[in-house]
Amino acid sequence: MGPDLGGSWRNGLDYFLENIVDPNAVVGENFQLHVLTKKDGTVLSGLLDQESDTSITLRTLTEPIVVAKSDLKDHQKLAQSLMPPGLLEALPERKVIELLKFLTSKQ
């Protein structure tokens, strides 16, 4: 779940480093995290897929979920990404280089 990376190689290495190292620095409207708290206490988080007068559809990591607005206690839109910070820190240096080469190559 995330942006279409087709053609993103044109953005260059700095673009990927900035977005991977600090994914919360600039978060586009379509990629802001929404947290829904239902009246029964259930908490759901994901990207806003659709919203109507009566329901909200969240795109979660596993599936889209439709929630009736009448079942909601709270709806928060956070200025943060679903992508966690520190992803490169978990990889060996060689894997980081391979990932960045892949992302910046024409596919």
Buried (B, 14 or more C-beta within 10 A) or exposed (E): EEEEEEEBBEBEEEBBBEBBEEBBEEBEEEBBBBBBBBEEEEEBBBBBBEEEEEBBBBBBEEEEBEBEEEEBEEBEEEEBBBBEBEEBEEEEEEEBEEBBEEBBEEE
